Every structure is written in C-alpha cells, then in structure tokens.
Amino acid sequence: MPMQHHYLYEHRTRLRLADVGLDAALLQAHLQRLWENRPRTPAFWRAPDDDGSTTQRFLRFHGEDGTVSARNYVGQIQLDGHLLHLLPKVFYPGQELPEDNPEDNPRLQAMHAHLFWWLSYAHKLRFPRALATFSALPTTLLEVLILLFAQYTHELLSRIHYQHYQEVSEDLATLRGHLHFGAYTTYFATGRGHRLPCTFDSFQPDNRFNRILKYVTSQLLRLTQQALTQQLLQEIRFQLDEVADQSATLADCDQVQLSPLFDDFRVVLDYCRLFLANNGPLAAHAEEVRVFAILLPSEVIFEEFVEGFVRTHLSDRFHVRSQASDLYLATATPAGATSRPCFQLRHDLLLEPHSALGQLSQGPALIIDTKYKTLPVTAAGSIVPEGVAQADMYQLVSYAFRRGTPNTHLFYPDSLRHPANNAAASLLKYKIQGQLSQLNTRITVTAHRLPVTITNAFMAEEFSSAGMNDWLPEHEDKLTKRLQTLLTVDS
C-alpha cells in the first residue's frame, strides 16, 4: 500500500483524522512516546519553551471537530502508512498542499531547500559551509538531515580519523607496555625467547565510536534516495573499512567518552543520537521502517540561522556573542539576608563594534532578539505597529536599560505571502522616551522583517536545484547589505 502524505503548516491548517483513516488515540499515544523520548542533547533539538511538560507539544488535538494542527515543530511523523509533514508557517501559501508524493511537489522541494539553507548556518550543527549545494535536491526533511550528517562527517574524516586508546596484547620483538612473564617463561623454555608477549595501550580505529558511526552510516544508506548522499555515505564506509560491523543503539552513544582532542566528533555523535533515538528512523531494526519521527523546533532553526548568518557575514564589523547572560535585571534583599541578583538576562545576540584591527571600539553594543513570528503587514507591506507583542517590547526595553545601550532590534522572518522586498517598509522603529532623570534618554526598539524566503524558488512549476544555486548568492548578498545598513546606522 503506498504511503499517504499529509501536510500541516504550523498554526495554519488542520487535518481531519477520520477522513484519512488515522486513529486519534493511536496517534496521540505515539506522539506522547515521542515526547517522552525526545533527544536531550544537543539543545538544538528542543524548543526554547520546552519547560519539561509531560504532555506532548508536537500537535494540537481539537476534540470538537476531530482535527489536529501543528504547533511549533517542523519535520516528519511516520505512523503505519501515514507520513505527516509539519511545515514552516512562513511558507504557507494561503491554501493546502495536495496530498501527493513529495518528490513530485515543487513547493515542498523548495521548502526543504530553504530548510537546508537555514540549517547550513546552524552553529550547533557546525555544518561545513564550503560543501553547501542544492544539487542533491533534498525531498524530505529526513533527506536534508542525512545529507547534513554525510557532508559534515565526510569533510571531518578527510582531515582526521577518530582513534581511541585500547588495551592490546601482542607478541613483539621489543618490549612495550608490560611483559607477561608467565607466557614469556613458556616461550623461553621452548626456544622462542625472541618473542615478547606484551600488553599495552594503543590508538585503535576499531572502537565503540567508530562502530556506532559505521552502523549509522550503513543504515542511512538504505534510507536515502539521494545520489550525492549515497556517494558520501559510501565513502565514509570505505574510510571505516577496518572497523568491525556491529549494531548500535542510543545507549551505546551514551557510553562514548570523547576527549577534547576529538571535540569535532561530538557533532557526529549528536547526529547519531538523533537517528538512533527512540522512535527515530534507525530505532527499529526491521528492514521496513514503519514508525519514526524527525522533529525540529522552528524557533531554534530561525535563531540559529540568524546567528550563523550574522557571525559569518558581519564578523568584520562586530564581535558577536550569542546567548549573552552576564547581567541580571535586578537585585533583591530578603529580610535578614544578603542581596542577590534576580532575573538573569539572556540576549539572543549581542554585537559589540570593533575596529578594522579587531579591537573593540567605544561604540554602544547592539542587542538583537529573534522572534519566529509572522508580523501582520498593511496592503503596502508596512509592519502594523500593534503587531509586535507587548511582552517583546518590555523585554527589549529592559535589555537596553540594563545593558546601557540605546539601540535594540527584533528580527522576524518574512513570509512567502508577504516577502520583505522593500527595506524601508520592512522595519518599524519604536522610540521610548526616558523620564527618570534630567537627561534626554531615548531607547529605540526596531522591528525588522528579514528576507529569508527566496520567492523565485516557489514560482516555477518544477523546482530547480540549479536555479536555487543561482538565486542563493544574490539573495545572501541582499540580506547581508540589509543587515549592514540597518546595524551600521545605529552603531
């Protein structure tokens, strides 16, 4: 029976379960297991508002009409012949996608190409930008993640192989480690005194980590349909030829201890955790995978993209600090106790201007907070002033007041329906006049809709990977100049 594909945009569309033959209780139980077993590391795989709730937050069930809707995760959920595609709300075209094969849907391919682009800047994934290409034409989020894994691992193994000290026993011509005297006595008595039975520690490629990597690589080879991904995975397997074939589980990953010398391999291990996680694509060892899920928090994807893009393209102007948390908003003095700081501040990005020589300048720092929300706009494309949440304004004002900088920024994504092509219309400044001193204190909070959607990719009847490769440099240049202009004016 062919796979049934269903598409849900975050907070935009609903799926009536009875109409497609999905049992609500079965789906809810499956989602609950996914939630309870969701990856704990790295932090990339968990949403910022993941407060440890015991109830799943992937889908919202609407009991009044028997429908479900997507929350703030994007990805795929496969359950017994049904594949639910959870799609970013910024790509919602105003109508639902037809339920067909994703390989034949150019709009879905364009979405996954965008996710591939955004994830390529994710600092926590440490993806090698030099290898970014859309020639593989990823058709599902799972394919995107397998390609990310294959490219990073292939590039890493081309530079260094992971080897680990293991205890080895061998007969040697010269003494190494410690000698087994009992065995040597036997050798000497039988005329083999030139052989020294030694036990010593040696760097070995056949170790637990490499066995996990080889197993994950082999299993992903049977899942991917992408030619480039298959080639990269085959080459990874070839480089692990000396490693024994052995199945692996998530528990095996927890037993790996990586030394600082091999810190780059932690990313590979995190990918292996993701693929091997309970209900992940490799958790079931059957040939036909019937149940799995790949789910990523949308807010983290957007935040990581903005951070990586700014760090990559504006590092010549700013020293970039992410999640700066060196300040508290207030101090409190309980009765009979000493004062202590309260309400720790955490800026998504703190940009400190520096000179051409890389030294920090005396200019004020800039605070940036990313918000994965679609701002309402007027018919002319301007931001509606009331569209920015009041809580977000309060947050940025407290940041500016405590940090001592007058300029703060809110970064929002644009959307397919309302692209941020007009730079002037895509920003809105809020000015807050201070009244606490005789000084004319003014704080500025500027909301920006960033052009993170390449509308050309959604225009054609067939998605073109060559076109995406052509459009992307121009679009990145446009976004870089937009950021340079709006941030230089304030600095």
C-alpha positions as CSV (number, residue, x, y, z in Angstrom):
1,M,0.0,0.0,0.0
2,P,1.5,3.4,-1.0
3,M,2.4,5.9,1.7
4,Q,-0.2,8.6,2.4
5,H,1.2,12.1,2.7
6,H,-0.5,14.7,4.8
7,Y,0.7,18.4,5.2
8,L,0.3,20.6,8.2
9,Y,1.6,24.2,8.4
10,E,2.4,25.4,11.9
11,H,-0.7,27.0,13.4
12,R,-2.3,27.4,9.9
13,T,-4.0,24.3,8.7
14,R,-5.8,21.3,10.2
15,L,-6.2,17.6,9.3
16,R,-9.4,15.7,10.0
17,L,-8.1,12.3,11.1
18,A,-11.3,10.4,10.4
19,D,-11.2,11.5,6.7
20,V,-7.7,9.9,6.2
21,G,-8.2,6.8,8.3
22,L,-5.9,7.8,11.2
23,D,-6.9,6.8,14.7
24,A,-6.7,9.8,17.1
25,A,-5.9,7.7,20.2
26,L,-3.2,5.8,18.4
27,L,-1.6,9.0,17.0
28,Q,-1.8,10.7,20.4
29,A,-0.2,7.7,22.2
30,H,2.6,7.7,19.5
31,L,3.2,11.4,19.9
32,Q,3.3,11.0,23.7
33,R,6.0,8.4,23.4
34,L,8.0,10.6,21.0
35,W,7.7,13.5,23.5
36,E,8.9,11.4,26.5
37,N,11.8,10.0,24.5
38,R,12.8,13.2,22.6
39,P,16.5,13.8,22.4
40,R,18.0,15.6,25.4
41,T,21.2,16.6,23.6
42,P,22.2,18.7,21.8
43,A,20.0,21.7,22.9
44,F,19.3,22.2,19.2
45,W,16.6,19.6,19.2
46,R,14.5,21.2,21.9
47,A,12.3,24.3,21.7
48,P,13.0,27.3,24.0
49,D,9.7,26.9,25.7
50,D,10.3,23.2,26.4
51,D,9.7,23.5,30.2
52,G,9.7,19.8,30.8
53,S,6.0,19.4,30.3
54,T,4.9,15.8,30.5
55,T,2.3,16.3,27.7
56,Q,3.4,16.2,24.1
57,R,3.6,19.6,22.3
58,F,4.1,18.5,18.7
59,L,0.5,18.5,17.6
60,R,-2.7,20.1,19.0
61,F,-5.8,17.9,19.1
62,H,-9.1,19.7,18.6
63,G,-11.7,17.4,20.1
64,E,-14.6,19.4,18.9
65,D,-14.2,18.6,15.3
66,G,-11.7,15.7,15.3
67,T,-8.9,17.6,13.7
68,V,-5.2,18.1,14.6
69,S,-2.9,21.1,13.9
70,A,0.8,21.6,14.0
71,R,2.4,23.6,16.8
72,N,6.0,25.0,16.6
73,Y,7.9,22.0,15.4
74,V,8.7,21.2,11.7
75,G,9.6,17.7,10.4
76,Q,8.0,14.4,9.7
77,I,6.0,11.9,11.7
78,Q,5.6,8.4,10.1
79,L,3.0,6.0,11.5
80,D,1.8,2.9,9.8
81,G,1.4,4.0,6.2
82,H,0.9,7.7,7.0
83,L,3.5,10.4,6.8
84,L,2.7,13.8,8.4
85,H,4.8,16.7,7.0
86,L,4.9,19.5,9.6
87,L,5.8,22.6,7.5
88,P,7.1,26.1,8.5
89,K,4.3,28.7,8.7
90,V,6.3,31.3,6.8
91,F,5.8,29.2,3.6
92,Y,2.0,28.9,3.9
93,P,0.7,30.0,0.5
94,G,-2.9,30.5,1.7
95,Q,-4.1,27.1,0.6
96,E,-3.3,23.5,1.5
97,L,-0.9,21.3,-0.4
98,P,-2.3,18.4,-2.4
99,E,-1.7,15.0,-0.8
100,D,0.8,13.6,-3.3
101,N,4.3,12.2,-3.4
102,P,6.7,14.9,-2.1
103,E,9.2,14.1,-4.9
104,D,6.6,15.5,-7.3
105,N,5.7,18.6,-5.4
106,P,8.0,21.6,-6.3
107,R,6.6,23.7,-3.5
108,L,7.6,21.1,-0.9
109,Q,11.0,20.7,-2.5
110,A,11.5,24.5,-2.3
111,M,10.6,24.4,1.4
112,H,13.2,21.7,2.1
113,A,15.8,23.6,0.1
114,H,15.2,26.6,2.4
115,L,15.5,24.4,5.5
116,F,18.8,23.1,4.1
117,W,20.0,26.7,3.6
118,W,18.9,27.7,7.1
119,L,20.4,24.7,8.8
120,S,23.6,25.2,6.9
121,Y,24.2,28.2,9.2
122,A,23.3,26.4,12.4
123,H,26.3,26.8,14.7
124,K,25.3,23.9,17.0
125,L,25.4,21.6,13.9
126,R,28.8,23.0,12.8
127,F,27.9,22.4,9.2
128,P,30.7,22.9,6.6
129,R,29.6,25.9,4.5
130,A,32.1,25.1,1.8
131,L,30.1,22.0,0.9
132,A,26.7,23.6,0.7
133,T,24.9,22.6,-2.5
134,F,21.4,22.0,-3.8
135,S,22.4,19.6,-6.5
136,A,21.1,16.8,-4.2
137,L,17.6,18.2,-4.4
138,P,16.5,17.1,-0.8
139,T,12.9,16.0,-1.0
140,T,12.1,15.4,2.7
141,L,13.5,16.7,6.0
142,L,15.0,13.3,6.7
143,E,16.9,13.5,3.5
144,V,18.1,17.0,4.4
145,L,19.4,15.8,7.8
146,I,21.1,12.7,6.3
147,L,22.8,15.0,3.8
148,L,23.9,17.4,6.5
149,F,25.3,14.4,8.5
150,A,27.0,12.9,5.5
151,Q,28.7,16.2,4.4
152,Y,29.9,17.1,7.8
153,T,31.2,13.6,8.6
154,H,32.8,13.2,5.2
155,E,34.6,16.5,5.5
156,L,35.8,15.7,9.0
157,L,37.1,12.3,8.1
158,S,39.1,13.8,5.3
159,R,41.1,15.7,7.9
160,I,41.3,13.4,10.9
161,H,40.2,9.9,11.9
162,Y,38.9,9.1,15.3
163,Q,41.2,6.7,17.2
164,H,40.9,5.7,20.8
165,Y,43.4,4.1,23.3
166,Q,42.5,0.4,23.8
167,E,44.4,-2.3,25.6
168,V,46.1,-4.6,23.1
169,S,48.0,-7.8,23.7
170,E,50.6,-8.8,21.1
171,D,53.9,-10.7,20.7
172,L,56.6,-8.1,19.9
173,A,60.3,-8.1,19.1
174,T,60.9,-5.2,21.6
175,L,59.3,-4.6,25.0
176,R,56.2,-2.3,25.0
177,G,53.9,-1.7,27.9
178,H,54.3,-4.6,30.4
179,L,55.5,-8.1,29.8
180,H,53.5,-11.3,30.6
181,F,56.2,-13.2,32.5
182,G,54.3,-16.5,32.6
183,A,53.8,-16.6,28.9
184,Y,57.3,-15.4,28.3
185,T,58.7,-18.2,30.5
186,T,56.9,-20.8,28.3
187,Y,58.3,-19.1,25.1
188,F,61.8,-19.1,26.5
189,A,61.7,-22.8,27.5
190,T,60.5,-23.7,24.0
191,G,63.2,-21.8,22.2
192,R,61.0,-18.7,21.4
193,G,62.7,-16.3,23.7
194,H,62.9,-13.7,21.0
195,R,59.1,-13.2,21.3
196,L,57.9,-10.8,24.0
197,P,54.2,-11.2,25.0
198,C,53.3,-7.6,25.8
199,T,50.1,-5.7,26.8
200,F,50.0,-2.0,26.0
201,D,47.6,0.9,25.2
202,S,47.4,1.7,21.5
203,F,45.4,4.1,19.4
204,Q,42.9,1.9,17.5
205,P,40.4,2.7,14.8
206,D,38.2,-0.2,15.8
207,N,36.5,1.3,18.8
208,R,32.9,1.9,20.1
209,F,32.5,5.3,18.5
210,N,33.6,4.2,15.0
211,R,31.4,1.1,15.2
212,I,28.4,3.3,16.0
213,L,29.3,5.6,13.1
214,K,29.8,2.7,10.7
215,Y,26.4,1.2,11.7
216,V,24.5,4.5,11.4
217,T,26.2,5.2,8.0
218,S,25.2,1.7,6.8
219,Q,21.6,2.1,7.9
220,L,21.2,5.5,6.4
221,L,22.4,4.2,3.1
222,R,19.3,2.1,2.8
223,L,17.0,5.0,3.7
224,T,18.3,7.8,1.4
225,Q,17.4,8.1,-2.2
226,Q,19.8,11.0,-3.0
227,A,22.7,10.2,-5.3
228,L,25.1,12.7,-3.6
229,T,24.2,11.5,-0.1
230,Q,24.7,7.9,-1.1
231,Q,28.1,8.7,-2.6
232,L,29.2,10.5,0.6
233,L,28.0,7.7,2.9
234,Q,29.7,5.1,0.7
235,E,33.0,7.0,1.0
236,I,32.5,7.2,4.8
237,R,32.0,3.4,5.0
238,F,35.2,2.9,2.9
239,Q,37.2,5.0,5.4
240,L,35.8,2.9,8.2
241,D,36.8,-0.4,6.5
242,E,39.0,-1.5,9.4
243,V,36.1,-1.1,11.8
244,A,34.0,-4.1,12.8
245,D,30.4,-4.3,11.7
246,Q,28.2,-4.1,14.8
247,S,24.7,-2.9,15.5
248,A,24.3,0.2,17.7
249,T,21.6,1.8,20.0
250,L,21.1,5.1,21.7
251,A,22.5,3.6,24.9
252,D,25.8,2.9,23.1
253,C,26.2,6.6,22.3
254,D,25.8,7.4,26.0
255,Q,28.9,5.2,26.7
256,V,31.2,7.1,24.4
257,Q,33.6,9.4,26.1
258,L,35.3,11.8,23.6
259,S,38.5,13.6,24.6
260,P,39.0,17.3,23.8
261,L,41.4,16.2,21.1
262,F,38.4,15.0,19.1
263,D,35.9,17.6,20.0
264,D,34.7,18.0,16.4
265,F,33.4,14.4,16.5
266,R,30.8,15.4,19.2
267,V,28.7,16.8,16.3
268,V,28.8,13.4,14.6
269,L,27.9,11.7,17.8
270,D,24.9,14.1,18.3
271,Y,23.7,13.2,14.8
272,C,24.0,9.5,15.7
273,R,21.9,10.1,18.8
274,L,19.2,11.8,16.7
275,F,19.0,9.0,14.2
276,L,19.1,6.3,16.9
277,A,16.8,8.0,19.4
278,N,13.7,6.1,20.5
279,N,11.2,6.2,17.6
280,G,13.9,7.7,15.4
281,P,14.4,6.4,11.8
282,L,17.0,3.9,13.0
283,A,15.4,2.8,16.3
284,A,13.6,-0.1,14.7
285,H,15.9,-2.6,13.2
286,A,13.4,-4.0,10.7
287,E,14.0,-3.6,7.0
288,E,10.9,-1.6,6.6
289,V,10.7,1.4,8.9
290,R,7.0,1.8,9.9
291,V,7.3,4.3,12.8
292,F,9.7,7.2,13.2
293,A,9.8,10.9,13.6
294,I,12.2,13.8,12.8
295,L,11.1,16.9,14.6
296,L,13.0,20.2,14.9
297,P,11.9,23.3,16.9
298,S,11.2,26.2,14.4
299,E,12.3,28.9,16.8
300,V,15.7,27.3,17.2
301,I,16.2,26.9,13.5
302,F,15.5,30.6,12.8
303,E,17.6,31.8,15.8
304,E,20.5,29.6,14.7
305,F,20.2,30.8,11.1
306,V,20.3,34.5,12.1
307,E,23.2,33.9,14.5
308,G,25.2,32.0,11.9
309,F,24.5,34.4,9.2
310,V,25.5,37.5,11.3
311,R,28.6,35.7,12.5
312,T,29.6,34.7,9.0
313,H,28.9,38.0,7.1
314,L,29.3,40.7,9.8
315,S,32.2,39.5,11.8
316,D,34.4,42.2,10.2
317,R,32.3,44.8,11.9
318,F,31.2,43.2,15.2
319,H,32.3,40.9,17.8
320,V,29.3,38.5,18.0
321,R,28.2,37.0,21.3
322,S,25.3,34.6,21.4
323,Q,23.1,34.0,24.4
324,A,25.0,36.6,26.4
325,S,23.9,36.2,30.0
326,D,26.3,38.2,32.1
327,L,23.8,40.6,33.5
328,Y,20.8,40.4,35.9
329,L,17.8,42.8,35.7
330,A,17.6,43.4,39.4
331,T,18.9,42.6,42.9
332,A,16.8,41.5,45.8
333,T,17.5,41.7,49.5
334,P,15.3,39.2,51.5
335,A,14.8,40.2,55.2
336,G,17.8,39.3,57.2
337,A,19.8,38.1,54.2
338,T,22.4,39.5,51.8
339,S,21.4,40.9,48.4
340,R,21.4,38.6,45.4
341,P,20.8,39.1,41.7
342,C,17.5,38.1,40.2
343,F,16.0,37.7,36.7
344,Q,19.0,36.8,34.5
345,L,19.0,38.5,31.1
346,R,19.8,36.4,28.1
347,H,20.3,38.2,24.7
348,D,20.0,36.1,21.6
349,L,22.8,38.2,20.0
350,L,25.0,40.9,21.5
351,L,27.0,42.8,18.8
352,E,30.0,44.8,20.0
353,P,31.5,47.0,17.4
354,H,35.2,46.6,16.7
355,S,37.8,48.4,14.6
356,A,39.5,47.1,11.4
357,L,42.2,45.7,13.6
358,G,39.7,43.6,15.5
359,Q,39.8,45.7,18.7
360,L,36.6,46.6,20.5
361,S,35.6,50.2,19.9
362,Q,33.9,52.6,22.3
363,G,30.6,52.5,20.4
364,P,27.5,51.1,22.1
365,A,26.7,47.4,21.8
366,L,23.6,46.3,19.8
367,I,21.1,43.8,21.2
368,I,19.2,41.5,18.8
369,D,16.4,39.2,19.8
370,T,15.0,36.8,17.2
371,K,11.3,36.1,17.1
372,Y,9.9,33.3,14.9
373,K,6.6,35.1,14.3
374,T,4.9,36.4,11.2
375,L,4.2,40.1,11.7
376,P,1.0,41.5,10.3
377,V,1.5,43.9,7.5
378,T,-0.6,46.5,5.6
379,A,-1.6,46.3,2.0
380,A,1.5,48.3,1.2
381,G,3.7,45.8,3.1
382,S,4.4,48.0,6.1
383,I,4.6,46.5,9.6
384,V,1.4,47.1,11.6
385,P,2.6,48.9,14.8
386,E,0.3,46.8,17.1
387,G,1.7,43.6,15.6
388,V,4.7,43.5,17.8
389,A,3.8,41.7,21.1
390,Q,3.8,44.0,24.1
391,A,5.8,41.4,26.1
392,D,8.6,41.5,23.4
393,M,8.7,45.3,23.7
394,Y,9.0,45.1,27.5
395,Q,11.8,42.6,27.1
396,L,13.9,44.7,24.8
397,V,13.4,47.9,26.8
398,S,14.7,46.1,30.0
399,Y,17.6,44.7,27.9
400,A,18.5,48.3,26.7
401,F,18.1,49.8,30.2
402,R,20.3,47.2,32.0
403,R,22.9,46.9,29.2
404,G,23.2,50.6,28.9
405,T,22.7,50.6,25.1
406,P,20.0,52.8,23.4
407,N,19.6,50.5,20.3
408,T,17.9,47.2,20.3
409,H,16.4,45.1,17.5
410,L,13.7,42.5,17.0
411,F,14.3,40.2,14.0
412,Y,11.4,38.4,12.4
413,P,11.2,36.3,9.3
414,D,9.3,37.4,6.3
415,S,6.9,35.0,4.6
416,L,6.0,33.7,1.2
417,R,2.8,35.6,1.1
418,H,4.4,38.9,2.3
419,P,8.1,38.9,1.3
420,A,10.3,41.7,2.8
421,N,11.5,43.0,-0.6
422,N,11.0,46.7,0.4
423,A,13.7,47.5,3.0
424,A,12.0,50.7,4.2
425,A,8.6,49.1,4.7
426,S,10.2,46.1,6.4
427,L,11.3,47.9,9.5
428,L,9.5,49.9,12.2
429,K,11.1,51.9,14.9
430,Y,9.6,52.4,18.3
431,K,11.0,55.2,20.4
432,I,10.8,55.1,24.2
433,Q,11.5,58.4,26.0
434,G,13.0,58.1,29.5
435,Q,11.6,60.2,32.3
436,L,13.8,59.1,35.3
437,S,16.5,61.8,35.0
438,Q,17.1,65.2,33.6
439,L,19.0,63.6,30.7
440,N,17.2,63.2,27.5
441,T,17.3,59.4,27.4
442,R,15.8,57.7,24.5
443,I,15.7,53.9,23.7
444,T,14.9,52.6,20.3
445,V,13.4,49.2,19.6
446,T,13.4,48.5,15.9
447,A,11.4,45.6,14.4
448,H,12.7,44.1,11.2
449,R,11.2,41.6,8.8
450,L,14.2,39.8,7.3
451,P,14.1,38.5,3.7
452,V,14.7,34.8,4.5
453,T,12.4,33.4,1.8
454,I,13.5,33.2,-1.8
455,T,10.2,33.7,-3.7
456,N,11.7,32.6,-7.0
457,A,12.1,29.1,-5.7
458,F,8.3,28.8,-5.4
459,M,7.3,30.4,-8.7
460,A,8.2,27.7,-11.2
461,E,6.1,24.6,-12.0
462,E,9.2,22.5,-11.3
463,F,11.7,23.1,-8.6
464,S,15.2,23.8,-10.0
465,S,18.2,22.9,-7.9
466,A,20.4,24.8,-10.4
467,G,18.1,27.8,-10.0
468,M,18.4,27.7,-6.2
469,N,22.2,27.7,-6.5
470,D,22.0,30.7,-8.8
471,W,19.5,32.6,-6.7
472,L,21.1,32.0,-3.3
473,P,24.3,34.1,-3.7
474,E,22.3,37.1,-4.8
475,H,19.8,36.7,-2.0
476,E,22.5,36.3,0.6
477,D,24.2,39.4,-0.7
478,K,20.9,41.3,-0.4
479,L,20.4,40.1,3.2
480,T,24.0,41.0,4.1
481,K,23.7,44.5,2.8
482,R,20.3,44.9,4.5
483,L,21.9,44.0,7.8
484,Q,24.9,46.1,7.3
485,T,22.8,49.2,6.6
486,L,20.4,48.8,9.5
487,L,23.0,47.9,12.0
488,T,25.6,50.5,10.9
489,V,23.2,53.4,11.2
490,D,22.6,52.6,14.9
491,S,26.2,51.8,15.8
